[in-house]
Amino acid sequence: MSRSRSAEPCSRAARVRRTEYSRWSVRFDVACTVRGRDRLKMVDTERWYREMFEASTVGLALADENGLLVLANEAYAAIVGCPRHLLAGRSSREFTHPDDLAQHAAMEQIMADAKARGESVHVEKRYLHPDGTVRWGWVSASEVPGPGGIRWTMAVVHDTTDRRRVEDDLRQAAQTDALTGLLNRRGWRDRLHQLTTPRGADVVLALAMLDFDRFKSYNDKYGHGRGDRLLIQFSAAVEDLLGGRGSIARWGGEEFALVMPGVGATTMSAVLAELSAVVPDGQNFSADYTTLRAGESVDDCFDRADMLLYRAKRDGGARSYGDADAIPPE
């Protein structure tokens, strides 16, 4: 009995040692497995990153300290319009739309200023393809470590061409009269703003307002469908006649607004006479015209032309009046 009791502690100690060994062995095996897995990950990291770089549908490009491309994926090549194998050693400036070159230069300067702050630079720009195709890209550029401690630049480019096209279509629709295809009021205001910004002392333009005479009676007699066709035919004839010399908008109903940059009252009067000859179906319009005065806002000029229109309407219609006080020499 005494031998049995003395052997019991030894047996229990052995069991404890075996248990501890087993636990240590498991921990060792797990540690080895984790380290092995980490080593495999390290071995595969470069290949994984390269595959991700290649497969990305977003344009990715790496440029050296001189701004010359070192590496680019197919998505980037498609955006800039250059075969991928011809990209190395070239600057993205070569593919930038001429109208955006100043922006590109500004981005390079901003990038240089952002180095110390570790910030990214974001800009939307256009790329011009050899065949004339234009693509838009949202560029995010940031610095990354290069060889030997040199700082390189990583560019991430999202193709925004489709989004820009939709935005342009929506903007065009918002500025276009649905019936005639001419500018509407919003488009007209934007056009006037373009013509007078920046405003110079020598800005010359003429404005006119046109209103069809007795158009309600015409609609009552022939129906609104025929009235709409008359407006459509007149609008097309006016655009052909102007040929880019001016812009006309449907101001509302049967009323139209016309602006001609670089001309005075004499030219505008002659153009209105030409327009009266292309009104379909034997109809007539009344018109009044004026020119931009020195120091006057274009809105004030337009409001004056709008008010003066009713002189011609009051006197029976089918005539055009000018504002003699506003006529500059031509």
VEXZA-315825 format. One line per field, with one value per residue (C-alpha): residue number from 1; x, z, y. Coordinates in steps of 0.001 Angstrom, whole numbers, plus 524288, in hexadecimal, padded with zeros to 5 digits. Example, Ala and Ser with C-alpha at 12.3 -4.5 7.8 and 13.67 -1.06 7.14 Angstrom:
// VEXZA-315825
n = (1_2)
east = (8300C_83566)
up = (81E78_81BE4)
north = (7EE6C_7FBDC)
END
This chain:
// VEXZA-315825
n = (1_2_3_4_5_6_7_8_9_10_11_12_13_14_15_16_17_18_19_20_21_22_23_24_25_26_27_28_29_30_31_32_33_34_35_36_37_38_39_40_41_42_43_44_45_46_47_48_49_50_51_52_53_54_55_56_57_58_59_60_61_62_63_64_65_66_67_68_69_70_71_72_73_74_75_76_77_78_79_80_81_82_83_84_85_86_87_88_89_90_91_92_93_94_95_96_97_98_99_100_101_102_103_104_105_106_107_108_109_110_111_112_113_114_115_116_117_118_119_120_121_122_123_124_125_126_127_128_129_130_131_132_133_134_135_136_137_138_139_140_141_142_143_144_145_146_147_148_149_150_151_152_153_154_155_156_157_158_159_160_161_162_163_164_165_166_167_168_169_170_171_172_173_174_175_176_177_178_179_180_181_182_183_184_185_186_187_188_189_190_191_192_193_194_195_196_197_198_199_200_201_202_203_204_205_206_207_208_209_210_211_212_213_214_215_216_217_218_219_220_221_222_223_224_225_226_227_228_229_230_231_232_233_234_235_236_237_238_239_240_241_242_243_244_245_246_247_248_249_250_251_252_253_254_255_256_257_258_259_260_261_262_263_264_265_266_267_268_269_270_271_272_273_274_275_276_277_278_279_280_281_282_283_284_285_286_287_288_289_290_291_292_293_294_295_296_297_298_299_300_301_302_303_304_305_306_307_308_309_310_311_312_313_314_315_316_317_318_319_320_321_322_323_324_325_326_327_328_329_330)
east = (80000_80B09_81199_8052C_80358_8116B_80FE8_80386_80A1A_81441_809B6_80219_80E5F_81100_80348_804F3_811C2_80BAF_8003B_8093B_8117E_80567_80102_80E75_80EE8_801C9_80620_812B1_80B66_801F0_80D0F_81438_807DA_80580_81395_81322_80696_80C8F_81860_80F65_8081B_814C6_818D3_80BB1_80A0C_8112B_80A25_7FD17_7FF15_80361_7F791_7EEB1_7F57E_7F3B9_7E5A0_7E0B3_7D64F_7DB1F_7E6BD_7F32D_80056_80D44_8163F_8242A_82988_82A28_81BE8_81EF4_8169D_81CED_81146_8030D_7F7EA_7EF16_7E423_7ED33_7F1DF_7E3C2_7E095_7EC37_7EB18_7F8AE_7FCF5_80237_80F75_811DC_80F14_81BD1_824A1_81A0D_81304_80448_80530_806AA_7F8EB_7F26E_7E883_7EEAC_7E437_7E801_7F6C3_7F69A_7EEF9_7F8DA_80413_7FCC7_7FAB3_8094F_80C19_801B4_8075E_814B4_80F10_807C1_813E2_816FE_808EB_806E7_7FA55_7F402_7F04C_7E341_7DF83_7D682_7DCC9_7DB67_7E3ED_7E4BA_7E655_7ED81_7E088_7DA9F_7D2E3_7D217_7D12D_7CF5C_7D696_7D5E6_7E416_7E891_7F74E_7FF57_80D83_8127F_82000_828C0_835F6_840FA_837E3_833A4_8258B_81D6F_80F6E_803FC_7F88B_7EB12_7E271_7D3C9_7CDDF_7C2F2_7BFC4_7B248_7AEC9_7B32F_7AB53_79F16_7A188_7A374_796E6_78F6D_79562_791DC_783FD_782BC_786AA_77EC6_770B9_76A2D_761A2_76ADB_77843_77C79_7821E_7784A_778D1_7835F_78BAA_789A2_78E4D_79A4C_79D1C_79C57_7A563_7AF52_7AED9_7B114_7BA98_7C4CD_7BE81_7C736_7C572_7C40C_7B95D_7AF85_7A31C_79534_788F0_77B77_76E59_764E1_7568D_74D5C_74185_73414_7397F_72E3D_724D0_72D5B_72CBE_71E23_71C20_72582_727F8_73386_73A29_73B77_73FC6_74A84_74EF7_74FC4_75897_76120_76280_7657C_76FD3_776C2_7765F_77BF2_78754_78A92_789E2_79240_79CAA_7A3A6_7A348_79A5B_79224_78364_77B1E_76CDA_76989_75BED_74FFE_751A5_75BFE_76A63_776F4_78283_7905F_79B09_7A8AB_7B170_7A6B6_79EDC_790F9_79270_79673_78C09_78195_785E5_785CF_7780D_77399_7796E_772BC_76585_766C1_76826_75C28_753D2_745A2_74519_7460F_74CD6_75418_756A6_76446_76C26_77ACE_78535_793C2_79BE0_79F2B_7AC16_7AC11_79EFA_79C59_79798_78B93_787BD_789CE_78151_77694_7764C_774E6_769EB_7626B_764B9_75EBC_75128_752C9_75268_746F5_73F95_74176_73B2E_74614_74D9A_7587B_7659C_76996_776F9_77B30_781C1_787EC_78F35_794AA_7A398_7AAF2_7AE51)
up = (80000_80359_7F637_7EF40_7F615_7F323_7E4C9_7E35B_7E400_7D9E3_7D0EB_7D26B_7CFC4_7C384_7BEC4_7C117_7B998_7AE64_7AE2E_7AE3E_7A389_79B83_79D33_7999A_78DF8_7893F_78AF8_783AB_778A7_777B3_777E3_76D40_76542_766BD_76373_757CE_75345_75505_74D0C_74254_742DF_741AB_7360D_72F5F_732E3_7272A_71DBF_72418_7235F_71541_71194_718A1_711B1_70479_70686_70BCC_7037E_70906_70261_70A63_70719_70DFC_70A6C_70EB2_71514_707AC_704C0_6FAB5_6FA8E_6FFDC_70067_6FC0B_6FA85_6EED1_6F484_6F52F_6E74B_6E28C_6E965_6E3FE_6D684_6D54D_6D3FD_6E0E9_6DBBA_6D717_6E41E_6EB66_6EBF8_6E7A7_6EF2A_6F0C7_6EBE6_6DE29_6DECD_6E56A_6DDAA_6D92D_6E051_6ED16_6EC42_6F556_6FF27_6FD98_70092_70C64_71129_7103E_71875_72266_722FC_725E7_730B9_73687_73831_745D1_74A24_744BC_73E1E_731B7_7263C_71F33_71216_706A9_6F961_6EB3C_6E329_6D46B_6CC67_6BF51_6B831_6BE9B_6C8F3_6D5E0_6E2BD_6F03A_6FC0D_70AA9_70EEC_71CD9_71E25_72A3C_72D73_72FF7_73391_727F8_72711_72F2D_73720_72B3B_72B7F_71FE3_71C60_71B91_71338_71468_708F9_70879_6FAE6_6FC64_6EDF0_6EEEB_6FAC9_6F40A_6E7FF_6F023_6F726_6EA27_6E4DD_6F0F3_6F047_6E1EA_6E4A9_6EF94_6E621_6DA51_6D695_6D4ED_6C967_6C0A3_6C4EA_6C6EB_6D374_6DE5A_6E84F_6F063_6E476_6DFBC_6EC87_6EC50_6DE51_6E1D2_6ED49_6E437_6DADC_6E556_6EE91_6F022_6ED0F_6E544_6E1B3_6D361_6D4D8_6C9EE_6C83D_6C3C6_6C9C4_6C407_6C894_6BED6_6C116_6B72C_6B42E_6B76A_6B9E0_6C2CA_6B79A_6AEFF_6B8F4_6BAA3_6AC01_6A844_6B505_6BE40_6B6A7_6AAC6_6B36E_6B91E_6AB79_6A7A8_6B343_6B029_6A1D2_6A545_6AF2D_6A560_69AF5_6A467_6A85D_69A11_6970D_6A290_69F97_6AC81_6ABFA_6B7C0_6C148_6C1EA_6CD05_6CED8_6D9E5_6DBD3_6D3A9_6C6A2_6CBB2_6C808_6CC47_6C34A_6C666_6BC90_6C1BF_6BB03_6B38B_6B53B_6B278_6A3B3_6A239_6ABA9_6A41A_6977F_69DD1_6A305_6954C_6908D_69B7A_6983B_68AB0_68FD5_698A9_693D4_68FD3_68CF7_69B4D_6A0BE_6ACE9_6B3E4_6B8D9_6C021_6C132_6C897_6CB48_6D783_6DCEF_6E335_6F17E_6F052_6F4FB_6EAE5_6F34C_6F2D8_6E42F_6E282_6EB4C_6E337_6D69A_6DCA7_6E075_6D36D_6CC35_6CF9A_6C7B0_6BB58_6C061_6C411_6B67D_6AFC3_6AF07_6A36A_6A59D_6AC6F_6B492_6B97B_6C546_6BEA6_6CB46_6CCA6_6BEDA_6BEDA_6B236_6AA18)
north = (80000_8095D_80697_8092F_81642_81A67_81722_81F39_82CC2_82880_823A7_83058_83865_83090_832EE_84196_841AC_83A34_843A1_84F80_84971_846E6_854F0_85A27_85103_855E9_863F7_86129_85A87_865DE_86FAC_86854_8679F_87643_8798F_870AD_876C8_8844F_88044_87B7F_88848_88FD5_887B0_889F6_89845_89DEF_894F5_897F2_8A69A_8A5CA_89D9E_8A72D_8B27D_8AC12_8A7E2_8B4DA_8BB73_8C85E_8CEB7_8CD11_8D2F3_8D4C4_8E01F_8E2BC_8EEF9_8F595_8F2E4_8E85D_8DC2A_8CFE1_8C6CD_8C76B_8BDE9_8BB9F_8C3DE_8CFA1_8CD4C_8CD08_8D9D6_8E150_8DB18_8D55B_8C71C_8C288_8BE5F_8CC58_8D2EA_8D093_8DC74_8E5F9_8F0A2_8F0BD_8FEBF_8F931_8F38F_8FF28_90707_913F0_91BBE_9150A_916AF_9226A_91A56_90F4E_918A2_91DD6_90FF6_90D3D_9194B_915B1_90801_90D9D_9160F_90A72_90200_906BD_9055D_8F7B9_8FBE0_8F6E7_8FF79_8FDFE_903BF_900C1_90228_8FE36_8F53A_8F6CA_8EA55_8EA3D_8E838_8F44A_8ECFA_8F435_8ECE1_8F29D_8ED85_8F04D_8EFB4_8ED47_8EE61_8EB7F_8E8EE_8DB32_8D608_8D35E_8CCA2_8D22D_8DAA9_8E28B_8E717_8E29E_8E5E4_8DC96_8E130_8DB1B_8DF1C_8DCA5_8DDD1_8E7E6_8E95E_8E341_8EB60_8F7D4_8F433_8F24D_8FF30_90631_9003E_9047C_91212_912F6_90E90_9188E_9236B_91F13_921A8_9147B_91899_92049_91B9C_929BF_92F1C_93111_93C0D_9358E_932C2_9409D_9466D_93DBE_941D6_95040_94DD0_94763_952E4_95D16_9563B_95B43_96852_9716D_97FA6_97C12_971C5_973E0_96C1F_96E08_96831_9665B_9612F_95B1C_95804_951D1_95A25_954D2_94745_943A2_945EE_93D69_93258_93407_93346_92850_92131_920BF_915D8_91E78_929BA_9212B_91D52_92B9D_92E7D_922B3_92681_934A1_93096_927DA_93281_93C94_933E2_93166_93FE2_94415_939FC_93C0D_94AEA_94B62_94393_942DC_93D99_93A9D_943C3_93E74_93B40_94244_94BB9_94AB9_95180_953DE_95835_95B70_95E55_96825_96F3C_97BB3_97FB4_980C2_97296_96DF5_97555_96EC9_96155_96365_966C9_959F2_95286_9584B_95258_94470_94429_938BF_938F8_94792_94B52_95769_95B88_9683C_96B51_97553_975E4_97D2C_97CBB_97BC3_98919_98CBC_988DB_98205_97448_96AAC_9680B_97665_97689_96A92_96FE7_97C5C_974A6_96CC2_97906_97FB9_9743B_978C9_98549_97D22_97516_9816D_98721_97B8D_97173_96C10_975F8_97787_98348_986EB_98EBF_99A52_99F2E_9925A_9916F_991CE_994C7_988C5)
END
